[in-house]
Amino acid sequence: MAVRRISIFGATGSIGQNTIDLIARAPGNYDVVALTGGRNVAQLAEDARRLGAEIAVTAYDEDGPALREALAGSGVEAAAGRAAILEAADRPADWVMSAIVGAAGLEPGLRALGQGAALALANKESMVCAGALMLAAARQGQGRILPVDSEHSAVFQALIGEDIAAVERVIITASGGAFRDWPLEALANATPAEAATHPNWDMGQRITIDSASMFNKALELIETKEFFGIKPEQIEAVVHPESLIHALVGFRDGALMAHVGPPDMRHAIGFALHWPERRELPVARLDLAALGQLNFRRACETRWPALRLAREVMVAGGLSGAIFNAAKETALDGFIEGRIGFTRMAPVVEEVLSKLSAHPSLNHAAFTLDTVLEADHLARITANEIMTT
């Protein structure tokens, strides 16, 4: 087996750490090119030393000196800032993990695809904001996008050997997050700490809160349309509290193909890492008799209005995905900072979508990286203005 050159963007987050866990179990199979991270400089430096990375990059310029000090004498190059992350994405690699949170992960992913890498995509925002650009970059650079969200990995696996034309529907499951059993009237007073406690998954603060609001699932619905070319009306969401069935694909003969596995991100990461092979992974094996039963509920759009907004975005197309994501990220910042309540996030996003749908510089604009970034910028400004009024 040839040694593969790999990079991990977002190495210090939960996806990045699970990726490193798998790589560290077979260190002779990989040469690590680049690791990037955020504020957790100590973790980034420790992993870069342990894996013998060529370069480690923190996203924040002001953390550069601390990273350089932590890597002094290691032989690992240290860098900081946005330009350094993009330069790292230009370094040749066979396989790249895209796990930077939010729209910030878009451009590094495009660059990795442009130099022909297999891009393991955990950054769903890239497909939501610029799915057409991502797919075009993969074609032009002869790269490959491999989904790492558990739901999209499940759909991808269920479609192996199948004709996409035979697909009747795709069902994405949701845990329901921290508030799935809360009375609806109690949600207005929910705190960020309460929203950041997930019943099944061990994830970062932002994605866990997005799970509670179902904005995470809303992004996944849009990503399903963009990645697989499925029509909006063919995509469903259902609440599945056990988080054991990650997605189901329904075919025109009435059959449903389900992907079932433990709530462990190393399954989807490992599938992408070893694709097109299946290899042994250190994940739990399910005891179906011990489980006894699996439960499902309808995903109520009154409780989770983010799902309704996602459907509107899928129909609208164009730059609406970039606007939706940027407004969502900004509203989430507002909730975490205590500027708005939990149930105010969706109305903020809806108002941003309404205001910018007729914006002169975005209406009928060409779909390019520049216009996506402009839409992102304007949506963040607009969301902040709405939250301050």
C-alpha positions, 0 to 999 in steps of 0.5 A: 500500500502506497503512503498517502499524503493527507491534510486536515483542515479543522484538526482541533475540532471533534471531526479533526480529532476523530480523524487524527485518532484513525490516522494515529492507529496506522501512522506508517500509511500516511504522510501528514502535510498540513494541520490547521486549527483555531484557538487551541494552539496547544492541541494543534502543536501536540498533534503536529509533533505527534504526526510529523506534519510538514506545517501547522496553521492557526487561523488567528494571526495573533496566535502565531507566536504561541504556535511557533514557540510550541513547535520550536525545534520540532521541524514542523513549520508554523504559520498563522492567518487566512492566507497561510490556511489557503497556502496550506490547501494548495500543497499537494495532498492525496486526501484532505479532511475539510472540517473547518466550521462554517463558510470559512471552510469553503475556499480551502476546500475549493483549492484542495479539489483544484489540485486533485485531492479527494476531499472528505467533506465535513463542512456542509456549509461549502455545499450549501453556499456553493454546491455548484462551485464545489462540484465544478472544482472537483470535475476540473481538478479531477478531485473527488468529494466524499461526504463525511456528515453521517447522514450524507455518508449514509446516503452515499453508501446506500447508493453504491451500485444503484441508479440515481434515477431509481431514487424516489426519496431520501430520508435524513434522520435527526436526533431532535437535539437538546430540546426535542422533548421540551414544551414548545413554550419553554424554548424562548427561555433556553440558554446556550449552555442548555442548547449545547448539551447533545443527548447522543453525539459528542460535538462542538458548541456551535454544531450542537446548538444548531442541532437543537434549533435544527439549523444543522438539519436544515443545512443537511437538507440543502446539502442533500439536494446539492450533492446528490441532485435530488429534487427538494420534494424528494427530501424528507427529515424525520426525528429518530431519537436513538441516532442509529439510522443515519439516513434512508434511501427510498426507491421507486419499487417501494424499497428502503435502504437504511444505513444503521450504525452507532453514533460515532463519527469515526464510521463516516470518517473511516469510510471516506478515509479508506474509500473505495475499500471498507476496512476495520474500524474501532466503533461499537457493534450494535446488539439489535436485541438489546436495543429492542426498538427504534423510534421515529417522529415527524419533524414539526416545522412549527417547533423547528422553523429552520426546516421550512426555511431550508425548503424555501432556500432549496426552491429559490436556489442561486445565492440563497444558500450563502445568504441562509448560512451566513444569516444562520451563523450570525444569528447563532453568534447573537444567541451565544452572546446573549443578544437574542433568544433561542427562538429569535434565530429563525426569524432573523434568518427569515428576515435576512432572506426576505431583505436580500432576495431583491438586493440589487447587487445579488439579484440575478448575479452570476454564481461565482466565488466572489458573488458567494462571498459578497452574499455572505458578507451582506447577509452578516451585516443585515443580520447584525442590523436586524438583531440591534433593532 
